[in-house]
Amino acid sequence: MAFAKVAYRKYWLEGCATSDTGVAAEPAASIGFGRDAVLAGMRGAAVKDRLVRENEEAVRKGVFGSPFFLADGEPLWGSDRMALLAQP
């Protein structure tokens, strides 16, 4: 969750291209992950294969847009819906 918050800020508020591995590694490093390890992981085949599988699963579940959440089977889309996830 911490990574997502920092990465979304970089993209939406700072206008950074988070598709760039160098830019994407910055949020991870800012929350305590080793930058070199993060970059190596992003370049590894296992991580890329998992990304493909996760995206296929998301499409199967009807996920669209970002951020998108499934809470108790209910789809929630958009940053304005994030507060709903924090409610008991």
Beta strands, then each sheet from edge to edge (+ up, - down):
strand 1: 68-71
strand 2: 74-77
sheet 1: 1+ 2-
end
